[in-house]
Amino acid sequence: MTRSILVRIILGACAITALLLLCTWLVGGFVGLSGHGVAALIIGIVVSMFLGIGLMVAVFASSRSGHDDAAGESTASFKRPSED
């Protein structure tokens, strides 16, 4: 996957999230919340989304660079002591 495809996927996920928040607001989904509650909810959603995207990018980058293979080889020779 090229970098431009990843950027498009991330921007698409952000756009879908923004659209869902807007639709929820338009149909009155935030009626019972104060302004601080709505702000906290939106900040929580955005931070969680970016954390998830960032961690998945780290997993894919690590897998493609070969770092995972080196870690797998070092643990393959490790033998657990027998449980007596």
Buried (B, 14 or more C-beta within 10 A) or exposed (E): EEEEEBEEBBEEBBEEBEEEBEEEEEEEBBEEEEEEEBEEBBEEBBEEBEEEBEEEEEEEEEEEEEEEEEEEEEEEEEEEEEEE
